[in-house]
Amino acid sequence: MLFPPTEAQPYLATLPAWVISPSYKINENLSSYVSWQHGEKAGISQLVNGNSFLVKPEKTNSYELGLKSALLNKTLILNVDLFLSNIDDYQQSVRIVDDYTTGVNNASLNLKPGDPGYAYTYTTATGNVPKVQVSGLEFDGVYAGIPYTTLRFSGAYNKAIYKSFPNAAQPVENGYPGASPYRDLSGQPLAGAPKLSFNVGADYRRPVFAEHEFHTSANVAFASSYYSDTALSSYSVIPKSWTVDYAIGLGKRNKSFDVSLLVSNLFNDQTRQTQTWNSYTPALPRTFGIQFTGKL
């Protein structure tokens, strides 16, 4: 169909941002800090099915309490923090009832809202979720107390929820009930946000052949299960996954030349990136590469 000429409502605003982060040095190897950050993401001017649909600016207030440390004779660098973010008018992809198509489809079946079998048709646009809250704990560190070896690690417990989301689209398994095209997801997990995640990596470098250096590294990444669909459909659950990357190489100690074999997704993990009841985005397959670096 053709929509009549429509001008989208313009968006124009000033977006303030600030960071307040005092710190306190407890001793030579340990310091603490607190922070408050405020930021705003610009709103969006857009047309949805020929109608102006203005997206509000997203406003975030983030609070953090953390420690930074150098331990074990400074061979272990360890940082840890607690965080809380309150987000108003969170911007994400939303599904909106397409009134025209819904009316046409149901009229052909002589169905009215509330009749058994009455189905809503949705269109996708960028929209606002009234309130989102993200809280948890995160850490990262480096350990260099083993000869020729560096260990890296990081992780997070992330509780991300829709604090207020009263007008989420019905998931497909609800059969698009005629009584209401929307449902309340307040208190439910935020789409695309695993609750647990961590990375562990190791690098090994050792001089060989007088002027050369052998090196190898590996990284393991883990993510717990999460919903990949903003309607939180049971069909969109992505299970927990593990991904391993590996590299091995040889180069000159003065960095003038290096060659490495790289392998991404070493064990060919097949966990899908996104999925719905009728489509999915496959995992990135195991890939091999050779990297040459050098300098004159």
C-alpha positions as CSV (number, residue, x, y, z in Angstrom):
1,M,0.0,0.0,0.0
2,L,1.0,3.7,-0.4
3,F,0.9,6.0,2.6
4,P,0.0,9.7,2.2
5,P,2.9,12.1,2.5
6,T,3.8,12.5,6.2
7,E,6.4,14.5,7.9
8,A,8.1,12.9,10.9
9,Q,8.1,14.9,14.1
10,P,11.6,16.3,14.5
11,Y,13.8,15.6,17.5
12,L,16.0,18.4,18.9
13,A,17.4,18.4,22.5
14,T,20.4,19.1,24.7
15,L,21.8,15.9,26.2
16,P,23.7,16.5,29.5
17,A,26.4,14.1,30.7
18,W,28.7,14.0,33.7
19,V,31.0,11.7,35.8
20,I,31.7,12.1,39.5
21,S,34.3,9.6,40.7
22,P,36.3,10.3,43.9
23,S,38.9,7.7,44.9
24,Y,40.9,6.8,48.0
25,K,44.3,5.2,48.2
26,I,44.1,2.7,51.1
27,N,47.8,1.7,50.8
28,E,50.5,1.4,48.2
29,N,48.8,-1.7,46.6
30,L,45.1,-1.0,47.2
31,S,42.8,1.8,46.2
32,S,39.0,2.3,46.2
33,Y,36.6,4.4,44.3
34,V,33.0,5.3,43.9
35,S,31.4,6.8,40.8
36,W,28.2,8.3,39.5
37,Q,27.8,8.7,35.8
38,H,24.9,10.2,34.0
39,G,24.5,9.9,30.2
40,E,21.8,10.4,27.6
41,K,21.3,8.8,24.1
42,A,19.5,11.0,21.6
43,G,15.9,10.3,20.6
44,I,15.0,9.2,17.1
45,S,12.7,10.7,14.5
46,Q,11.1,8.0,12.4
47,L,8.0,7.0,10.5
48,V,6.2,3.7,11.2
49,N,3.5,2.7,8.7
50,G,3.1,6.3,7.5
51,N,2.8,7.7,11.0
52,S,5.3,9.8,13.0
53,F,6.7,7.7,15.8
54,L,9.1,9.7,18.0
55,V,11.5,7.8,20.2
56,K,12.3,9.5,23.5
57,P,16.0,10.0,24.6
58,E,17.4,7.2,26.8
59,K,18.7,8.4,30.2
60,T,21.1,6.4,32.3
61,N,22.3,6.9,35.9
62,S,25.1,4.4,36.7
63,Y,26.7,3.9,40.2
64,E,29.8,1.9,40.9
65,L,31.8,0.9,44.0
66,G,35.2,-0.7,43.3
67,L,38.6,-1.8,44.4
68,K,41.9,-1.8,42.4
69,S,44.7,-3.9,43.8
70,A,48.3,-5.1,43.1
71,L,48.9,-8.3,45.1
72,L,51.5,-11.1,45.4
73,N,54.5,-8.8,45.0
74,K,52.6,-7.0,42.2
75,T,52.5,-10.2,40.1
76,L,48.6,-10.2,40.4
77,I,46.6,-7.2,39.3
78,L,43.0,-7.6,40.5
79,N,40.1,-5.2,40.1
80,V,36.5,-5.8,41.3
81,D,33.4,-3.6,41.5
82,L,29.7,-3.6,42.3
83,F,27.5,-1.7,39.8
84,L,23.9,-0.5,39.4
85,S,22.5,1.2,36.4
86,N,18.9,2.7,36.2
87,I,17.8,3.4,32.6
88,D,14.8,5.4,31.7
89,D,13.2,5.1,28.3
90,Y,15.6,2.4,27.2
91,Q,15.8,2.2,23.4
92,Q,15.4,-1.2,21.8
93,S,13.7,-2.9,18.9
94,V,10.0,-3.2,19.7
95,R,7.0,-4.7,17.9
96,I,4.0,-2.4,17.3
97,V,0.5,-3.5,16.2
98,D,0.1,-2.8,12.4
99,D,-3.6,-1.6,12.6
100,Y,-4.1,-1.5,8.9
101,T,-2.8,-5.1,8.1
102,T,-4.5,-6.4,11.3
103,G,-7.8,-5.0,10.2
104,V,-7.6,-6.3,6.6
105,N,-6.5,-9.8,7.7
106,N,-9.3,-10.2,10.2
107,A,-12.0,-8.5,8.1
108,S,-11.5,-11.2,5.5
109,L,-12.4,-13.7,8.2
110,N,-15.3,-11.6,9.6
111,L,-13.4,-11.4,12.9
112,K,-13.6,-8.6,15.5
113,P,-11.2,-7.9,18.5
114,G,-12.0,-10.4,21.2
115,D,-13.3,-13.1,18.8
116,P,-11.6,-16.5,18.9
117,G,-9.0,-16.6,16.2
118,Y,-8.6,-12.9,16.0
119,A,-4.9,-12.3,15.3
120,Y,-2.7,-9.2,15.4
121,T,0.0,-8.3,12.9
122,Y,3.0,-6.5,14.2
123,T,5.6,-4.2,12.6
124,T,9.1,-3.7,14.0
125,A,10.5,-0.3,15.0
126,T,12.8,1.3,17.5
127,G,10.9,2.2,20.7
128,N,11.2,2.9,24.4
129,V,11.0,0.6,27.4
130,P,10.0,2.8,30.4
131,K,12.5,1.5,32.9
132,V,15.4,-1.0,32.8
133,Q,17.7,-1.9,35.7
134,V,21.1,-3.6,35.5
135,S,23.1,-4.6,38.6
136,G,25.8,-7.0,39.6
137,L,29.4,-7.6,40.2
138,E,32.4,-7.7,37.8
139,F,36.1,-8.4,38.0
140,D,39.2,-8.6,35.9
141,G,42.8,-9.4,36.5
142,V,46.2,-10.3,35.2
143,Y,48.7,-12.8,36.8
144,A,52.3,-12.8,35.7
145,G,53.9,-14.9,38.5
146,I,54.7,-17.9,36.2
147,P,57.8,-17.7,34.1
148,Y,57.2,-16.9,30.4
149,T,53.4,-16.9,31.1
150,T,50.7,-14.3,31.5
151,L,47.2,-15.3,32.7
152,R,44.2,-13.0,32.0
153,F,40.7,-13.4,33.5
154,S,37.5,-11.4,33.7
155,G,33.9,-12.1,34.5
156,A,30.6,-10.7,35.6
157,Y,27.3,-11.5,37.3
158,N,24.8,-9.3,35.5
159,K,21.2,-9.1,36.7
160,A,19.5,-7.1,33.9
161,I,15.7,-6.8,34.1
162,Y,12.8,-4.8,32.6
163,K,11.9,-2.8,35.6
164,S,8.8,-1.5,33.8
165,F,7.7,-2.9,30.4
166,P,3.9,-3.0,30.4
167,N,3.4,-3.0,26.6
168,A,5.6,-5.8,25.2
169,A,4.4,-7.7,22.2
170,Q,2.8,-11.1,22.7
171,P,5.2,-14.0,21.9
172,V,4.3,-16.3,19.1
173,E,3.5,-19.2,21.4
174,N,0.6,-17.2,22.9
175,G,-1.1,-17.4,19.6
176,Y,-1.6,-13.6,19.4
177,P,-4.7,-13.7,21.5
178,G,-7.5,-11.5,20.4
179,A,-8.1,-10.0,23.9
180,S,-4.8,-8.0,24.0
181,P,-1.9,-7.5,21.6
182,Y,0.5,-6.7,24.4
183,R,1.6,-8.2,27.8
184,D,3.5,-6.9,30.8
185,L,7.1,-8.0,31.1
186,S,8.0,-5.9,34.1
187,G,10.4,-7.8,36.3
188,Q,11.5,-10.2,33.5
189,P,15.1,-10.6,32.1
190,L,16.4,-8.1,29.6
191,A,16.7,-9.6,26.1
192,G,20.2,-10.3,25.0
193,A,21.8,-10.1,28.5
194,P,23.3,-13.4,29.9
195,K,23.4,-13.4,33.7
196,L,26.9,-15.0,33.9
197,S,29.9,-14.4,31.6
198,F,33.6,-14.8,31.9
199,N,36.8,-15.0,29.9
200,V,40.0,-16.8,30.8
201,G,43.1,-16.5,28.6
202,A,46.8,-17.5,28.7
203,D,49.8,-16.3,26.8
204,Y,53.1,-18.1,26.7
205,R,56.2,-16.5,25.3
206,R,59.8,-17.9,25.4
207,P,63.0,-17.0,23.6
208,V,64.3,-19.7,21.2
209,F,67.0,-19.8,18.5
210,A,68.9,-16.9,20.1
211,E,67.0,-14.1,18.3
212,H,63.6,-15.6,18.0
213,E,60.6,-16.0,20.2
214,F,58.0,-18.8,20.3
215,H,54.5,-17.8,21.5
216,T,51.2,-19.4,21.9
217,S,47.9,-18.2,23.4
218,A,44.4,-19.5,24.2
219,N,41.2,-17.8,25.3
220,V,38.0,-19.4,26.7
221,A,34.7,-17.4,26.7
222,F,31.6,-18.5,28.5
223,A,28.1,-17.0,28.5
224,S,25.0,-18.3,30.3
225,S,21.6,-18.7,28.5
226,Y,19.5,-15.7,27.6
227,Y,16.5,-14.6,25.4
228,S,17.4,-13.3,22.0
229,D,13.9,-11.9,21.3
230,T,12.5,-8.8,22.9
231,A,9.1,-10.5,23.3
232,L,10.9,-13.2,25.5
233,S,9.5,-16.0,23.4
234,S,10.4,-19.5,24.7
235,Y,11.6,-20.2,21.1
236,S,14.3,-17.5,21.4
237,V,16.2,-18.9,24.3
238,I,20.0,-19.2,23.5
239,P,21.6,-21.9,25.7
240,K,24.8,-21.4,27.5
241,S,27.9,-21.6,25.4
242,W,31.7,-22.0,25.4
243,T,34.0,-20.6,22.7
244,V,37.7,-21.3,22.5
245,D,40.2,-19.3,20.4
246,Y,43.9,-20.4,19.9
247,A,47.0,-19.0,18.3
248,I,50.6,-20.3,17.9
249,G,53.5,-18.5,16.2
250,L,57.2,-17.7,15.9
251,G,58.8,-14.3,15.5
252,K,61.9,-12.2,15.9
253,R,62.5,-10.9,19.4
254,N,62.9,-7.3,18.1
255,K,59.4,-7.6,16.6
256,S,60.7,-7.1,13.0
257,F,58.9,-10.2,11.8
258,D,56.3,-12.6,13.1
259,V,54.0,-15.4,11.7
260,S,51.1,-16.9,13.6
261,L,48.4,-19.5,13.0
262,L,45.1,-18.4,14.3
263,V,42.0,-20.6,15.0
264,S,38.7,-19.0,16.0
265,N,36.1,-21.2,17.6
266,L,38.5,-24.1,17.9
267,F,36.0,-26.7,19.0
268,N,33.4,-25.5,16.5
269,D,30.7,-24.5,19.0
270,Q,27.4,-24.4,17.2
271,T,25.4,-22.3,19.6
272,R,23.2,-19.9,17.6
273,Q,23.5,-16.2,17.9
274,T,19.8,-15.5,17.7
275,Q,16.7,-17.5,17.0
276,T,12.9,-17.3,16.8
277,W,10.3,-19.9,16.0
278,N,11.0,-19.7,12.3
279,S,14.5,-18.3,11.8
280,Y,17.9,-18.1,13.4
281,T,21.4,-16.6,13.0
282,P,23.9,-19.4,13.0
283,A,27.1,-19.5,15.1
284,L,30.3,-18.2,13.5
285,P,32.0,-21.4,12.2
286,R,35.5,-22.5,13.1
287,T,38.0,-20.5,11.0
288,F,41.7,-20.7,10.4
289,G,44.0,-17.9,9.5
290,I,47.7,-17.0,9.1
291,Q,48.9,-13.6,10.2
292,F,52.2,-12.0,9.2
293,T,53.4,-8.9,10.9
294,G,56.7,-7.0,10.6
295,K,58.4,-3.7,10.6
296,L,61.3,-2.1,8.7
